[in-house]
Amino acid sequence: MFFEKLKALEGKVVFIFAHPVIGETFEGEDTIAMKVDNKQRKGIVEERSTILLMSRIIKEGNMPKYVFEVQATPKTPTKAPIDMFNTEYIDNDLQIVVDKIKEYYK
């Protein structure tokens, strides 16, 4: 019901925050699912979201840099429309994300 109500918010950018939970597939491979409201919701958040970004800390020299992963990897469900982001990571700044979404969907 929650995702159906979001569809009525036309013209709005809505962020849903979730905690990644690392699990294992039947084949023994690591996988990541989203955890919302203290319950694992494997596939629900990923399937119903147009854009799914994951926060990461990467090293830039000796300093940590906080970024969003914007392209999928074999172990993460990250996704965004083709050509929305031209790099693997962007700065961890939601205003950048909002600006890119508005620019993409003009």
Salt bridges, closest charged atoms under 4 A:
GLU4 OE2 - LYS7 NZ 3.41
GLU60 OE2 - LYS65 NZ 3.40
GLU69 OE1 - ARG56 NE 3.08
ASP91 OD1 - LYS65 NZ 3.29
